[in-house]
């Protein structure tokens, strides 16, 4: 069974979405973004996800018509013509490109002539590695709506037929046409399956690897991004208590959450809504605990206020004022006693003492002298030290007898209780003065506290305010009394001290709290609390039910996407089948054929061989460069890689035994002249056994094909594709005018002469002068072409990079008369062409059409005579 038949039989095992992906791949040669979007949508549908596209795509089962027909020896397909091209670039629809059914057809055209438009249609309709895209006329305003199409005439085993090809999305070409193999530069790149390995494999295996790895790489990131983007965070719904009916209906939130039950619980009836509004008040009344706690807290705050008022009142209380007045009186009495003792001290002295001796500051000075004497001057002797040689600790002079006696008397005086009592009274008074100066009687009653107190005793806030004013007045009076010693006119309170009322309010609050706690009904309270909790949970559920439903849907969608992702990623079955096919169809025989082709294409230093890979035990046909230290794609030139692809193309074709036609579009792009010659030789060789069509813009390659065909005794069918004033894509029979031989060009000269003669005016103007110059310009080229093909017998040709030594026997000696005639006619052409400038004084008259015709006839006669003489 052929590889295509095996793939067709195996494809029935694939899920519908993957069959559709394989169908698109085989029909189109690849997937664009629109294809990938539809394939992913089909894969999602397969796993229960609704289509996101409108209209929803439906999978098309993979069938025989979708797979490229195998190019086998059972039937021969050849192309006969390509015509009626509609919306294919700017190619006119009335042009027909004909092909000869056996041998070589060359379609030559320069860049921009429309040649690629014809080739692209064949790539789309026939069998190729890379079908590419056929574009409509990009200059049309409605370009996106234009659909390219064409008619392809062909023969199947000699029976004429034709097929309509359309660039419409999803169009499938006639299976017979896909028996034609097409290769161009883009297709050649597709033969190299891995740049690093430089491996080759049949198209069927390429498609299977793309179906597995390529599709996985293209779709997996899209699915992963979609999965990541799904909102599945359930944290916001944790506010719904799990131990309620509403919580049990949704927790844990997952794809299996019963949304119908959850939505039913989220609906609150009017009675339930009324309960939800009423229950908090009922619970507050049924549960006095909270209210009792509030009352106890309020009592504590009231106590704090009472304590603050009591503290402020104590600062200026009658007892505090009486104590201050008593301290002042004690100070006065102690100082009077001190003065009396001082007077007695003065009286005992025969000489007067300094004023203040024996009183406050003096007593402090004397005590300081005592401390100095016992601590530093005479640390081991009792003060005062009055022995022989003793010195005064103040003036530090030796004490005289009188000084000793006075000092002892002073010591006795200071030790007297009157002096010490006076000093103690002074210290106590100074402390009192400081305390009064720093005392404060302020306290704060907040508006809330004031309102609360007035609710209990309406006049109490006012009484507190008056009492605070009285406290401030008494403090001011006390400070004045301490300062001036006047204790009369003590301010009285205008009302009762409010602390008693405040204490009573605090006691009442605590009593009320105790009474509330004694009335608790635990069972009824628990029932109401449970009911409120259930209703509150359902209210929260109603607020979140839409978001929960979305998350539940996302969980379900995510699970389906995960299965879809696993399906897309599970490519082992495909890889195993591809490996099995590779082991069957990639053989040493195929490698030998490819090596033969490489030698035919003059690439002797490269060989290929069959090697195993780790891909499910598969085998590959790969280039062998055992001594290379770099990846092969870094070693092989682009030309070498192109030659390898051509060699594989021919090897696969030979192994298939096909006799159908093949098409090449610019097969020698990027090749040097040596490789171009080898490729031309191989193509001409192949044209001996099958139809071969070559599209090319390479003039040297074109010349090689012509020459090699001539050397082989075969005549190629040559078509020229040109760009005219109307646009590209015009077909002409035979060589392009610039490449035609002498005899073919003479006919064109005669036709040009008739046009010039028909429109020639005398006296001639610039238009006539230009027409004559153009005609002689072409005529000079004809003389040069005649030298190549007639005199030199095509031994040396401009569009060929070698000399045909085998044609030297036809080179003829030019006679003097013939040489002079060639020189004359060539000089005349040079005098008339635009490329030569003449002095103004030597401007010649414009050559008349009759003279132009005589020169055309002369050139024709000259070269015909030479050909006749050669025999």
C-alpha positions in Angstrom: 0.0 0.0 0.0 1.4 3.4 -1.0 2.2 5.9 1.8 -0.8 8.1 0.9 -3.2 5.2 1.1 -1.8 4.2 4.5 -2.3 7.8 5.8 -5.9 7.9 4.4 -6.8 4.6 6.2 -5.2 5.7 9.4 -6.8 9.2 9.4 -10.2 7.7 10.3 -8.9 7.2 13.8 -8.3 10.9 14.4 -11.0 13.0 16.1 -13.0 15.2 13.6 -11.2 18.4 14.5 -7.7 16.9 13.8 -9.0 15.4 10.6 -10.1 18.9 9.5 -6.7 20.3 10.5 -5.0 17.6 8.3 -7.4 18.4 5.4 -6.5 22.1 5.5 -2.8 21.2 5.7 -2.9 18.9 2.7 -5.1 21.2 0.6 -3.3 24.5 1.4 0.1 23.3 2.5 -0.1 25.1 5.8 -2.3 27.0 8.2 -2.8 30.8 8.4 -4.1 32.6 11.5 -7.7 32.2 10.4 -7.2 28.4 9.9 -5.6 28.1 13.4 -8.5 30.0 15.0 -11.1 27.7 13.3 -9.1 24.5 14.1 -8.9 25.6 17.8 -12.6 26.4 17.8 -13.3 22.9 16.4 -11.2 21.3 19.0 -13.1 23.2 21.7 -16.4 22.1 20.3 -15.2 18.5 20.4 -14.8 18.9 24.1 -18.1 20.5 24.7 -17.3 24.2 24.4 -19.6 26.3 22.4 -18.2 28.0 19.3 -16.9 31.5 19.6 -17.2 32.1 15.8 -20.2 33.1 13.8 -21.1 31.1 11.9 -19.7 28.1 13.9 -17.3 26.1 11.8 -18.0 22.4 11.2 -15.3 19.8 10.8 -14.8 18.3 7.3 -13.8 14.6 7.5 -10.5 13.9 5.9 -11.0 12.2 2.5 -9.1 10.9 -0.5 -9.6 14.2 -2.4 -7.9 16.2 0.2 -4.6 14.3 0.2 -2.1 15.0 -2.6 -2.5 12.3 -5.2 0.5 10.0 -5.4 2.6 10.5 -8.5 2.6 6.9 -9.5 3.1 5.0 -12.8 -0.5 3.9 -13.1 -1.5 7.0 -15.0 0.1 9.9 -16.7 -1.1 13.5 -16.2 0.2 16.3 -18.3 -0.7 20.0 -18.5 -1.8 21.4 -21.9 -2.6 25.0 -21.1 -3.4 27.5 -18.4 -6.0 30.2 -19.4 -8.8 32.4 -18.3 -6.9 33.8 -15.3 -9.3 36.0 -13.4 -8.1 38.3 -10.6 -4.7 36.7 -10.7 -2.6 39.8 -10.1 -2.9 42.0 -13.2 -2.7 39.2 -15.7 -5.3 39.7 -18.4 -7.9 37.0 -18.7 -7.6 36.5 -22.4 -4.1 35.1 -22.2 -3.3 31.4 -22.7 -0.1 29.8 -21.7 0.3 26.5 -23.6 2.5 23.6 -22.8 3.7 20.8 -24.9 2.6 17.4 -23.5 6.1 15.8 -24.0 9.5 17.3 -23.6 10.5 20.8 -22.3 8.4 23.9 -22.2 10.2 27.1 -21.2 8.2 30.1 -20.0 10.7 33.0 -20.0 10.0 36.4 -18.5 11.9 39.1 -16.6 11.1 40.4 -13.2 7.7 42.0 -12.9 6.4 40.5 -16.2 3.7 38.3 -14.5 5.5 35.1 -14.8 5.1 34.3 -11.0 1.4 34.7 -11.3 1.1 31.8 -13.7 3.5 29.7 -11.6 1.6 30.4 -8.4 -1.7 29.1 -9.9 0.0 25.8 -10.8 1.5 25.6 -7.3 -2.0 26.0 -5.8 -3.6 23.5 -8.1 -0.9 20.8 -8.4 1.2 18.9 -5.8 3.9 20.9 -4.0 5.5 21.2 -0.6 4.5 24.8 -0.3 1.4 26.0 -2.2 1.9 29.6 -1.3 -0.8 32.2 -2.0 -2.2 33.6 -5.3 -3.0 37.3 -4.9 -5.5 39.4 -6.7 -4.8 42.8 -8.2 -3.6 44.8 -5.3 -4.4 48.0 -7.2 -8.1 47.3 -7.2 -10.1 49.3 -4.6 -12.1 46.1 -3.7 -8.9 44.0 -3.5 -10.0 42.0 -0.3 -13.2 40.8 -2.0 -11.5 39.6 -5.2 -11.1 35.8 -5.6 -8.5 34.6 -8.1 -9.4 31.8 -10.4 -8.2 30.0 -13.6 -8.9 27.2 -16.0 -6.3 24.4 -16.4 -6.4 22.1 -19.4 -4.8 18.7 -19.0 -4.6 15.2 -20.3 -5.1 12.1 -18.3 -3.5 9.1 -20.1 -4.0 11.1 -23.4 -7.7 12.0 -22.7 -8.3 15.8 -22.7 -9.9 17.3 -19.7 -10.0 20.6 -17.9 -10.4 21.8 -14.3 -11.5 25.1 -12.8 -9.2 26.3 -10.0 -10.4 28.9 -7.4 -8.5 30.7 -4.7 -11.6 30.6 -2.6 -10.9 29.4 0.9 -11.4 25.7 1.2 -11.4 25.0 -2.5 -10.1 21.5 -3.4 -8.3 21.1 -6.7 -9.0 18.1 -9.0 -7.1 15.1 -7.6 -5.7 14.4 -11.1 -3.9 17.8 -11.1 -2.1 16.9 -7.9 -0.3 14.2 -9.8 1.8 17.1 -11.3 4.8 17.9 -9.1 5.9 21.5 -8.6 9.2 22.8 -7.2 10.3 26.4 -6.6 12.7 28.1 -4.2 10.1 28.2 -1.4 9.3 24.5 -1.9 13.0 23.7 -1.8 13.3 25.2 1.6 10.5 22.9 2.8 12.5 19.8 1.9 14.9 20.7 4.7 12.8 19.5 7.6 15.3 20.6 10.3 18.0 23.1 9.6 20.3 21.5 12.1 19.8 18.0 10.8 19.4 18.8 7.1 17.0 15.9 6.7 14.6 15.0 3.9 11.4 13.0 4.0 8.2 12.4 2.0 5.5 14.9 2.0 3.1 12.7 3.9 5.6 12.5 6.8 6.1 16.2 6.7 2.3 16.7 7.0 2.1 14.2 9.9 4.9 16.0 11.8 3.2 19.3 11.2 -0.1 17.8 12.4 1.6 16.7 15.6 4.3 19.2 16.6 3.4 22.2 14.5 -0.2 22.2 15.6 0.8 21.7 19.2 3.2 24.6 19.1 0.7 26.9 17.4 -2.4 26.1 19.6 -0.9 25.3 23.0 0.1 28.9 23.9 -3.3 30.1 22.9 -5.1 27.6 25.1 -2.7 28.2 28.0 -3.3 31.9 27.8 -7.0 31.4 27.8 -6.9 29.1 30.8 -4.7 31.6 32.7 -7.1 34.4 31.9 -10.1 32.6 33.5 -11.1 34.2 36.8 -11.4 31.3 39.3 -10.5 33.1 42.6 -13.0 32.1 45.3 -11.5 34.2 48.1 -14.2 37.0 47.7 -16.9 34.5 48.5 -15.5 33.3 51.8 -17.6 36.0 53.5 -20.5 33.6 53.1 -20.3 31.4 56.3 -19.7 27.8 55.4 -21.8 26.6 58.3 -25.0 28.0 56.9 -27.4 26.7 54.3 -26.2 29.3 51.8 -22.6 28.4 52.5 -23.2 24.7 52.2 -24.9 25.3 48.8 -21.8 26.9 47.3 -18.7 25.8 49.3 -16.4 24.5 48.1 -17.0 26.4 44.8 -16.2 24.2 41.8 -17.5 23.2 38.4 -20.1 20.9 40.1 -21.6 23.6 42.3 -25.4 23.4 42.2 -26.2 26.8 40.9 -30.0 26.1 40.8 -30.0 25.5 44.6 -27.8 28.5 45.2 -30.0 30.8 43.2 -33.1 29.6 45.1 -31.4 30.4 48.4 -30.3 33.8 47.2 -33.9 34.8 46.7 -35.3 36.4 49.9 -39.1 36.7 50.2 -40.7 39.9 51.5 -41.2 38.3 54.9 -37.6 37.1 55.1 -36.4 40.6 54.2 -38.6 42.0 57.0 -37.1 39.5 59.4 -33.6 40.4 58.3 -34.4 44.1 59.2 -36.2 43.3 62.5 -34.0 40.6 64.0 -31.1 42.8 65.1 -33.4 44.9 67.2 -35.1 41.8 68.7 -31.8 40.2 69.5 -30.6 43.4 71.1 -33.7 43.3 73.3 -33.5 39.6 73.9 -29.8 39.7 74.7 -29.2 42.3 77.4 -25.5 41.4 77.6 -24.4 44.0 75.1 -26.5 46.7 76.6 -25.4 45.8 80.1 -21.8 46.0 79.0 -22.5 49.5 77.6 -24.1 50.6 80.9 -21.1 49.3 82.9 -18.8 51.1 80.6 -20.8 54.3 81.0 -20.7 53.9 84.8 -16.9 53.6 84.7 -16.7 56.9 82.7 -19.0 58.6 85.1 -16.8 57.4 88.1 -13.8 58.8 86.2 -15.5 62.2 86.0 -16.4 62.1 89.7 -12.9 61.3 90.6 -11.5 64.2 88.5 -14.0 66.6 90.1 -13.1 65.3 93.6 -9.4 65.7 92.9 -9.9 69.3 91.7 -12.1 70.2 94.7 -9.5 68.8 97.1 -6.9 71.4 95.8 -9.0 74.4 97.1 -11.1 72.7 99.8 -11.5 74.4 103.1 -9.2 71.9 104.7 -6.5 72.7 102.1 -6.9 76.4 102.6 -6.9 76.0 106.4 -3.7 74.0 106.2 -2.1 76.7 104.1 -3.2 79.4 106.5 -1.9 77.3 109.4 1.4 76.8 107.7 1.7 80.6 107.2 0.9 81.2 110.9 3.5 78.6 112.0 6.1 80.3 109.8 5.4 83.7 111.4 5.6 82.2 115.0 8.9 80.3 114.3 10.5 83.4 112.8 9.4 85.5 115.8 11.0 82.9 118.2 14.1 83.0 116.1 14.3 86.8 116.3 13.9 86.7 120.1 16.9 84.2 120.3 18.9 86.4 118.0 18.2 89.4 120.2 19.4 87.4 123.2 22.6 86.5 121.3 23.2 90.2 120.5 22.7 91.0 124.2 25.4 88.6 125.3 28.1 90.3 123.1 30.1 93.3 124.4 30.5 94.4 120.9 27.6 94.8 118.4 27.0 92.0 116.0 26.1 92.4 112.3 22.5 92.9 111.5 20.6 89.6 110.9 23.1 87.6 113.0 21.3 84.5 114.3 18.5 84.6 111.7 17.7 82.7 108.5 20.6 83.3 106.1 23.2 83.6 108.9 22.0 80.3 110.4 22.4 78.6 106.9 25.9 80.1 106.7 26.9 78.7 110.1 25.6 75.3 109.3 27.6 75.3 106.1 30.7 76.2 108.1 30.0 73.2 110.4 29.8 70.8 107.5 33.0 72.2 106.0 34.9 71.8 109.3 33.8 68.3 110.0 34.1 67.1 106.5 37.3 68.7 105.2 39.2 71.1 107.5 39.1 69.1 110.8 37.4 65.9 109.9 38.2 64.1 113.1 37.3 66.9 115.6 34.0 68.2 116.8 32.9 71.6 115.6 33.8 74.2 116.5 37.5 73.5 116.8 38.9 76.1 119.2 42.1 74.5 120.5 45.6 76.0 120.4 46.5 77.0 116.9 43.0 76.4 115.5 41.9 78.6 112.6 38.5 80.1 111.6 37.0 77.9 108.9 35.6 81.1 107.2 38.4 83.7 107.4 41.1 81.0 108.0 42.9 83.1 110.6 44.1 81.8 113.9 41.3 82.2 116.5 41.9 84.7 119.2 40.5 83.9 122.7 37.6 86.2 122.0 36.9 84.6 118.7 37.0 81.1 120.3 34.5 82.3 122.9 32.2 83.8 120.3 32.3 80.8 118.1 31.3 78.5 120.9 28.5 80.8 121.8 27.3 80.9 118.2 27.3 77.1 118.1 25.1 76.9 121.2 22.7 79.4 119.7 22.3 77.5 116.4 21.7 74.3 118.3 18.9 76.0 120.1 15.3 74.6 118.9 14.1 78.1 117.9 16.5 78.4 115.1 15.9 74.9 113.8 12.1 75.3 114.1 12.2 78.5 112.1 14.2 76.8 109.3 11.8 73.9 109.1 8.8 76.3 109.0 10.5 78.2 106.1 11.1 75.0 104.2 7.5 73.8 104.6 6.1 77.2 103.5 8.3 77.4 100.4 7.0 73.9 99.3 3.4 75.0 99.8 4.0 78.1 97.7 5.3 76.0 94.9 2.4 73.5 95.1 -0.2 76.3 95.0 1.5 77.9 92.0 1.4 74.6 90.1 -2.0 73.4 91.2 -4.9 73.0 88.7 -8.6 72.6 89.2 -9.7 72.0 85.6 -11.5 68.9 84.3 -13.3 68.1 81.0 -16.9 67.1 80.5 -17.5 65.8 76.9 -20.8 66.8 75.1 -21.8 63.1 75.1 -21.2 62.8 78.9 -23.0 66.1 79.5 -26.0 64.8 77.5 -25.9 61.5 79.4 -25.8 63.2 82.8 -28.7 65.6 81.9 -30.7 62.5 81.0 -30.3 61.3 84.6 -30.3 64.7 86.5 -31.3 67.6 84.3 -29.6 70.3 86.3 -26.4 68.4 86.9 -24.4 69.7 83.9 -25.1 73.2 84.9 -24.2 72.5 88.6 -20.9 71.0 87.4 -20.2 74.1 85.3 -20.9 76.5 88.2 -18.8 74.3 90.6 -15.9 74.5 88.1 -16.1 78.3 88.1 -16.1 78.3 91.9 -13.0 76.1 92.0 -11.1 78.5 89.7 -12.2 81.5 91.8 -11.0 79.8 95.1 -7.7 78.9 93.4 -7.1 82.5 92.4 -7.9 83.7 95.9 -5.6 81.0 97.5 -2.7 82.1 95.3 -3.2 85.7 96.3 -3.4 84.8 100.0 -0.2 82.8 99.8 1.5 85.8 98.1 0.3 88.6 100.5 -0.6 86.7 103.6 -4.2 88.1 103.6 -6.6 85.2 104.6 -9.8 87.1 104.9 -12.7 87.0 102.3 -12.4 83.3 101.4 -14.9 82.6 98.4 -17.7 80.2 99.2 -19.4 77.6 96.9 -22.6 78.8 95.2 -24.1 75.3 95.3 -23.5 71.8 96.5 -20.5 69.8 95.4 -21.8 67.6 92.5 -19.7 64.6 93.2 -22.4 63.0 95.3 -24.9 63.2 92.4 -22.3 61.8 90.0 -21.5 58.9 92.3 -25.2 58.2 92.5 -25.6 58.1 88.7 -22.7 55.6 88.4 -24.3 53.4 91.1 -27.7 53.5 89.2 -26.0 52.5 85.9 -24.4 49.5 87.5 -27.6 48.5 89.1 -29.4 48.7 85.7 -26.7 46.5 84.1 -27.0 43.9 86.9 -30.8 43.9 86.4 -30.4 43.4 82.6 -28.1 40.4 83.0 -30.5 38.8 85.3 -33.2 38.8 82.5 -31.2 36.7 79.9 -33.2 34.0 77.9 -30.4 31.9 76.3 -32.6 29.5 74.3 -34.7 32.2 72.6 -31.6 34.3 71.9 -29.8 31.4 70.3 -32.7 30.7 68.0 -32.9 34.3 66.8 -29.2 34.6 66.3 -29.1 31.4 64.2 -32.0 32.7 62.1 -30.3 36.0 61.6 -27.0 34.3 60.6 -28.9 32.2 58.0 -30.7 35.2 56.5 -27.5 37.3 56.5 -25.6 34.5 54.7 -28.4 34.3 52.0 -28.3 38.1 51.6 -24.5 37.9 51.0 -25.2 35.0 48.6 -27.6 37.2 46.7 -25.0 39.9 46.3 -22.4 37.4 45.0 -24.5 34.9 43.1 -23.8 36.3 39.6 -20.0 36.4 40.3 -20.2 32.9 41.8 -22.1 31.7 38.7 -19.4 33.2 36.5 -16.6 31.5 38.5 -18.5 28.2 38.5 -18.8 28.5 34.7 -15.1 29.3 34.5 -14.2 26.2 36.5 -16.3 24.1 34.1 -14.8 25.9 31.1 -11.3 25.5 32.5 -11.8 21.8 32.9 -13.0 21.5 29.3 -10.0 23.6 28.1 -7.7 21.4 30.1 -9.0 18.3 28.3 -8.7 20.1 25.0 -5.1 21.1 25.8 -4.4 17.5 26.7 -5.9 16.3 23.4 -3.8 18.8 21.4 -0.7 17.9 23.3 -1.2 14.1 23.0 0.6 13.6 19.7 2.3 10.2 20.6 -0.2 8.3 18.4 0.7 10.5 15.4 4.5 10.3 16.1 4.4 6.5 16.4 2.5 6.2 13.1 4.9 8.7 11.4 7.9 6.6 12.7 6.3 3.4 11.3 5.9 5.0 7.9 9.4 6.4 8.0 10.9 3.0 8.6 8.9 1.7 5.6 9.4 4.4 3.1 12.8 6.0 3.9 15.1 3.3 2.7 18.7 2.9 1.5 17.4 2.6 -2.0 16.0 6.2 -1.7 19.3 7.3 -0.3 21.2 5.7 -3.2 18.8 7.4 -5.7 19.5 10.8 -4.0 23.2 10.3 -4.1 23.0 9.5 -7.8 21.1 12.7 -8.3 23.7 14.7 -6.3 26.4 13.4 -8.7 24.2 14.3 -11.7 24.0 17.8 -10.2 27.8 18.0 -9.8 27.7 17.9 -6.0 30.2 15.1 -5.3 31.4 16.1 -1.8 28.0 15.6 -0.1 26.4 12.3 0.5 23.1 11.4 2.2 22.3 8.3 4.3 19.5 6.8 6.4 19.8 7.4 10.2 17.6 6.7 13.2 16.3 9.4 15.4 14.8 9.5 18.9 11.4 10.5 17.5 9.4 7.3 18.3 12.0 5.2 16.6 11.7 7.1 13.3 14.3 7.2 10.6 15.4 10.2 8.5 17.2 10.7 5.2 19.9 13.1 6.1 23.1 14.7 4.8 26.3 13.1 6.2 29.2 15.4 7.0 30.9 13.2 9.7 34.0 15.5 10.2 32.0 18.7 10.6 32.1 20.4 14.0 29.2 22.7 13.2 25.5 22.2 12.5 25.0 21.4 8.9 23.0 24.4 8.1 26.0 26.5 9.1 28.3 24.5 6.9 26.3 24.1 3.7 25.9 27.1 1.5 22.4 28.2 0.3 23.3 26.9 -3.2 24.4 23.5 -1.8 21.1 23.2 0.2 19.2 24.1 -2.9 21.0 21.4 -4.9 20.3 18.8 -2.1 16.6 19.7 -2.3 16.5 19.3 -6.1 18.3 16.0 -5.7 15.7 14.7 -3.3 12.9 16.0 -5.5 14.3 13.9 -8.5 15.0 10.9 -6.2 11.5 10.8 -4.8 10.1 11.3 -8.3 12.2 8.4 -9.7 11.3 6.1 -6.9 7.6 6.7 -7.4 7.8 5.5 -11.0 5.6 8.5 -12.1 5.4 9.5 -15.7 3.4 12.7 -15.1 4.6 16.2 -15.7 6.7 18.3 -13.4 7.0 22.1 -13.0 10.0 24.2 -11.9 9.7 27.9 -11.0 13.1 29.6 -11.1 15.0 26.4 -9.9 18.5 28.0 -10.2 17.9 31.1 -8.0 21.1 31.7 -5.9 23.1 29.1 -7.9 26.4 30.0 -9.6 26.9 29.2 -13.4 28.5 25.8 -12.8 25.5 24.6 -10.8 23.1 26.3 -13.2 24.6 24.2 -16.0 24.2 21.0 -14.0 20.6 21.7 -13.2 19.8 22.6 -16.8 21.4 19.4 -17.9 19.4 17.3 -15.4 16.1 19.0 -16.4 16.8 18.5 -20.1 17.6 14.8 -19.4 14.3 14.4 -17.5 12.4 16.1 -20.3 13.3 13.0 -22.5 10.9 10.8 -20.5 8.2 13.2 -19.2 6.7 16.7 -19.6 8.8 19.3 -18.0 7.8 23.0 -17.6 10.3 25.6 -16.5 9.5 29.2 -15.5 12.6 31.3 -15.4 13.9 34.9 -15.6 17.5 33.8 -15.8 18.7 34.5 -19.3 21.9 32.4 -18.9 19.9 29.5 -17.6 17.4 29.9 -20.4 20.3 29.8 -22.9 21.7 26.7 -21.2 18.3 24.9 -21.5 18.1 25.9 -25.2 21.6 24.8 -26.1 21.4 21.5 -24.2 18.1 20.7 -25.9 19.7 21.4 -29.2 22.7 19.3 -28.4 20.2 16.4 -27.5 18.3 16.8 -30.7 15.2 18.0 -29.0 13.3 21.3 -29.6 11.9 23.0 -26.5 8.6 24.9 -26.6 9.5 28.5 -25.7 7.0 31.0 -24.4 7.8 34.5 -23.5 5.9 36.4 -20.8 6.2 40.2 -21.1 5.1 43.4 -19.7 3.4 45.7 -22.1 1.9 49.2 -21.8 -1.4 47.6 -20.6 0.3 45.6 -17.9 2.1 42.3 -17.2 1.3 38.7 -18.2 1.2 38.8 -22.0 2.2 35.6 -23.7 4.2 35.4 -26.8 5.2 32.4 -28.9 9.0 31.8 -29.1 11.9 33.6 -27.6 11.7 37.1 -26.3 12.5 39.6 -29.0 15.9 40.5 -27.4 16.9 36.8 -27.5 15.6 35.8 -30.9 17.9 34.7 -33.7 18.7 36.6 -36.8 16.1 35.0 -39.0 13.3 35.6 -36.4 14.2 39.2 -35.9 14.1 40.1 -39.7 10.3 39.5 -39.7 9.9 41.8 -36.8 12.0 44.5 -38.6 9.7 44.3 -41.6 6.6 44.7 -39.4 8.2 47.7 -37.7 9.0 49.2 -41.1 5.4 49.0 -42.2 4.3 50.8 -39.1 6.9 53.5 -39.5 6.1 54.0 -43.2 2.4 54.2 -42.5 2.9 57.1 -40.1 5.9 58.8 -41.6 5.5 62.5 -42.4 7.7 64.7 -44.6 9.5 66.8 -43.7 10.2 64.5 -40.7 10.0 65.8 -37.2 11.1 64.5 -33.8 8.6 61.6 -33.9 9.9 60.3 -37.2 13.5 60.8 -36.2 12.9 58.8 -32.9 11.2 56.0 -34.8 14.0 55.7 -37.3 16.7 55.7 -34.6 14.9 53.0 -32.7 14.6 50.9 -35.8 18.3 51.2 -36.6 19.1 50.4 -32.9 17.3 47.1 -33.2 18.8 46.5 -36.6 22.3 46.8 -35.2 21.5 44.2 -32.6 20.3 41.9 -35.4 23.7 42.2 -37.1 25.4 41.3 -33.9 23.1 38.3 -33.4 23.7 37.3 -37.0 27.4 37.2 -36.3 26.7 34.8 -33.4 24.3 32.4 -34.9 25.4 32.5 -38.6 29.0 33.4 -38.9 30.2 31.9 -35.6 27.5 29.1 -35.8 26.5 29.7 -32.2 29.9 28.7 -31.0 29.9 31.7 -28.7 26.5 33.0 -27.5 26.0 35.9 -25.1 23.4 34.2 -23.0 25.5 31.1 -22.4 28.6 30.9 -20.2 30.5 28.3 -22.2 31.9 27.9 -25.7 30.3 25.2 -27.9 33.5 23.7 -29.3 31.5 21.1 -31.1 30.1 23.7 -33.4 33.4 25.0 -34.6 33.2 22.9 -37.7 30.3 25.1 -38.8 32.2 28.4 -38.4 32.8 29.8 -41.9 35.6 32.1 -43.2 34.1 35.6 -44.0 35.0 36.8 -47.5 36.2 40.3 -48.0 33.0 41.4 -49.7 31.0 40.0 -46.8 33.2 41.6 -44.2 32.9 45.0 -46.0 29.1 44.6 -46.2 28.9 43.7 -42.5 31.1 46.7 -41.6 29.0 49.0 -43.9 25.7 48.1 -42.5 26.9 48.1 -38.9 28.4 51.6 -39.4 25.2 52.9 -40.9 23.2 51.6 -37.9 25.6 53.3 -35.6 25.3 56.6 -37.4 21.5 56.5 -36.9 21.1 55.2 -33.3 20.4 57.4 -30.4 23.5 56.2 -28.5 25.7 58.3 -30.8 25.9 62.1 -30.7 26.9 64.1 -33.8 28.3 67.6 -34.1 25.7 70.2 -35.0 27.4 70.8 -38.3 27.2 67.1 -39.2 23.5 66.6 -38.5 22.2 64.3 -41.2 18.8 64.2 -42.7 16.4 61.6 -41.3 16.6 58.3 -43.2 13.5 57.7 -45.2 11.5 54.5 -44.6 12.4 53.2 -48.1 16.1 53.3 -47.3 15.4 51.5 -44.0 13.7 48.7 -45.9 16.7 48.5 -48.3 19.0 48.1 -45.3 16.8 45.4 -43.8 16.8 43.5 -47.0 20.6 43.9 -47.3 21.2 42.4 -43.9 18.8 39.5 -44.6 20.5 38.8 -48.0 24.0 39.0 -46.4 23.4 36.3 -43.8 21.3 34.1 -46.0 24.2 34.1 -48.5 26.6 33.1 -45.8 24.4 30.3 -44.7 24.0 29.0 -48.3 27.7 29.1 -48.8 28.2 27.0 -45.7 25.8 24.5 -47.2 
